[in-house]
Amino acid sequence: RTPHLDRFAQEGMRFTHFYATPVCSMSRACLLTGSYSARVSMPGVLFPQNRIGLHPDEVTIAEVAKTRGYETMMIGKWHLGHFPEFLPTRQGFDHYFGLPYSNDMKQSRAGYPPLPLYRDEQVIETEPDQSQLTRRYTEEAIKFLRTQREKPFFLYLPYTMIHDPVAASANFKGKSAQGLLGDSVEEIDWSVGQIMATVKELGMDERTLVIFTSDNGPAGRAAPPFSGNKTTNLEGGVREPCIMRWPGRIPAGTTCERIAGNIDVLPTLAKVFGAEPPKDRILDGRDLSPLLADPNSAPVRDTHLYFTASQKLEAIRQGPWK
């Protein structure tokens, strides 16, 4: 049951041809840089033993936001490098609260250090209670919003759930019809509801664009109506739910069937910020603003490239053809 996200979709626009990548680190790199993961040399998944991360020379959405005086915060799963030079606070975020990589990369798995929970650049806990993460992320987000009442802000909140191992707090555990996975989905829906209620309470509703999407397809489960799932470039692995909401700017209850994806988020938000996207590099994404105003306007791009975790080009979509 996702009543808050259902309402979110009714009040905004659904993108039904919205692309991420087969796995997590590469997807986050695409989102934050506006470029395909192969262009920014980000392999599929980073592990605690990896010594690489998103290169400090890359320009992130947060850094673009900073050029316009925005306060920036990242809450949740980073997964773009855990050495100091790669942390969110070195990539344009003023504040950070969350895990540096996936929640399954913990001490109980051979050879991994204790799973760290960061605040800014300090580890404040190890092996945190994962059933409390969604609740804690929600509290951090609301606290941040309350401090931004009069300031422009960019909040990036990638939940740790529903990555395995799945967990949910006592208020949600055992409450859904889909087991623990369903419980954790319902808790994320609750979180979205709490955050949106805060945005409205603070009078920021009509000047805040909110985007909800995912980084890859479901792991070990089907993704109907598509074939394939996580780790594949079949549509079930990379075509993701995406809804965008901005009262007065995005027409409510609309659907966009144009090709779009997380590489388009940086150019789109740059336009929203009133900022220039970086001019000294190639961006693969395009500004979706025309589609936000009219989902039937001309495509902003008619091609999408599908890269594997090893950065090989595996497929191309152009128009309706793949």
Secondary structure in CASP SS format (residue, H / E / C, confidence):
PFRMAT SS
TARGET T0000
AUTHOR 0000-0000-0000
METHOD secondary structure of the structure
MODEL  1
R C 1.00
T C 1.00
P H 1.00
H H 1.00
L H 1.00
D H 1.00
R H 1.00
F H 1.00
A H 1.00
Q H 1.00
E H 1.00
G C 1.00
M E 1.00
R E 1.00
F E 1.00
T E 1.00
H E 1.00
F E 1.00
Y E 1.00
A C 1.00
T C 1.00
P C 1.00
V C 1.00
C H 1.00
S H 1.00
M H 1.00
S H 1.00
R H 1.00
A H 1.00
C H 1.00
L H 1.00
L H 1.00
T H 1.00
G C 1.00
S C 1.00
Y C 1.00
S C 1.00
A C 1.00
R C 1.00
V C 1.00
S C 1.00
M C 1.00
P C 1.00
G C 1.00
V C 1.00
L C 1.00
F C 1.00
P C 1.00
Q C 1.00
N C 1.00
R C 1.00
I C 1.00
G C 1.00
L C 1.00
H C 1.00
P C 1.00
D C 1.00
E C 1.00
V C 1.00
T C 1.00
I H 1.00
A H 1.00
E H 1.00
V H 1.00
A H 1.00
K H 1.00
T C 1.00
R C 1.00
G C 1.00
Y C 1.00
E E 1.00
T E 1.00
M E 1.00
M E 1.00
I E 1.00
G E 1.00
K E 1.00
W C 1.00
H C 1.00
L C 1.00
G C 1.00
H C 1.00
F C 1.00
P H 1.00
E H 1.00
F H 1.00
L C 1.00
P H 1.00
T H 1.00
R H 1.00
Q C 1.00
G C 1.00
F C 1.00
D C 1.00
H E 1.00
Y E 1.00
F E 1.00
G E 1.00
L E 1.00
P C 1.00
Y C 1.00
S C 1.00
N C 1.00
D C 1.00
M C 1.00
K C 1.00
Q C 1.00
S C 1.00
R C 1.00
A C 1.00
G C 1.00
Y C 1.00
P C 1.00
P C 1.00
L C 1.00
P E 1.00
L E 1.00
Y E 1.00
R E 1.00
D C 1.00
E C 1.00
Q E 1.00
V E 1.00
I E 1.00
E E 1.00
T E 1.00
E C 1.00
P C 1.00
D C 1.00
Q H 1.00
S H 1.00
Q H 1.00
L H 1.00
T H 1.00
R H 1.00
R H 1.00
Y H 1.00
T H 1.00
E H 1.00
E H 1.00
A H 1.00
I H 1.00
K H 1.00
F H 1.00
L H 1.00
R H 1.00
T H 1.00
Q C 1.00
R C 1.00
E C 1.00
K C 1.00
P C 1.00
F E 1.00
F E 1.00
L E 1.00
Y E 1.00
L C 1.00
P C 1.00
Y C 1.00
T C 1.00
M C 1.00
I C 1.00
H C 1.00
D C 1.00
P C 1.00
V C 1.00
A C 1.00
A C 1.00
S C 1.00
A C 1.00
N C 1.00
F C 1.00
K C 1.00
G C 1.00
K C 1.00
S C 1.00
A C 1.00
Q C 1.00
G H 1.00
L H 1.00
L H 1.00
G H 1.00
D H 1.00
S H 1.00
V H 1.00
E H 1.00
E H 1.00
I H 1.00
D H 1.00
W H 1.00
S H 1.00
V H 1.00
G H 1.00
Q H 1.00
I H 1.00
M H 1.00
A H 1.00
T H 1.00
V H 1.00
K H 1.00
E H 1.00
L C 1.00
G C 1.00
M C 1.00
D H 1.00
E H 1.00
R H 1.00
T C 1.00
L C 1.00
V E 1.00
I E 1.00
F E 1.00
T E 1.00
S C 1.00
D C 1.00
N C 1.00
G C 1.00
P C 1.00
A C 1.00
G C 1.00
R C 1.00
A C 1.00
A E 1.00
P C 1.00
P C 1.00
F E 1.00
S C 1.00
G C 1.00
N C 1.00
K C 1.00
T C 1.00
T C 1.00
N C 1.00
L C 1.00
E H 1.00
G H 1.00
G H 1.00
V H 1.00
R E 1.00
E E 1.00
P E 1.00
C E 1.00
I E 1.00
M E 1.00
R E 1.00
W C 1.00
P C 1.00
G C 1.00
R C 1.00
I C 1.00
P C 1.00
A C 1.00
G C 1.00
T E 1.00
T E 1.00
C E 1.00
E C 1.00
R C 1.00
I C 1.00
A E 1.00
G E 1.00
N H 1.00
I H 1.00
D H 1.00
V H 1.00
L H 1.00
P H 1.00
T H 1.00
L H 1.00
A H 1.00
K H 1.00
V H 1.00
F H 1.00
G C 1.00
A C 1.00
E C 1.00
P C 1.00
P C 1.00
K C 1.00
D C 1.00
R C 1.00
I C 1.00
L C 1.00
D C 1.00
G C 1.00
R C 1.00
D C 1.00
L C 1.00
S H 1.00
P H 1.00
L H 1.00
L H 1.00
A H 1.00
D C 1.00
P C 1.00
N C 1.00
S C 1.00
A C 1.00
P C 1.00
V C 1.00
R C 1.00
D C 1.00
T E 1.00
H E 1.00
L E 1.00
Y E 1.00
F E 1.00
T C 1.00
A C 1.00
S C 1.00
Q C 1.00
K C 1.00
L E 1.00
E E 1.00
A E 1.00
I E 1.00
R E 1.00
Q E 1.00
G C 1.00
P C 1.00
W E 1.00
K C 1.00
END
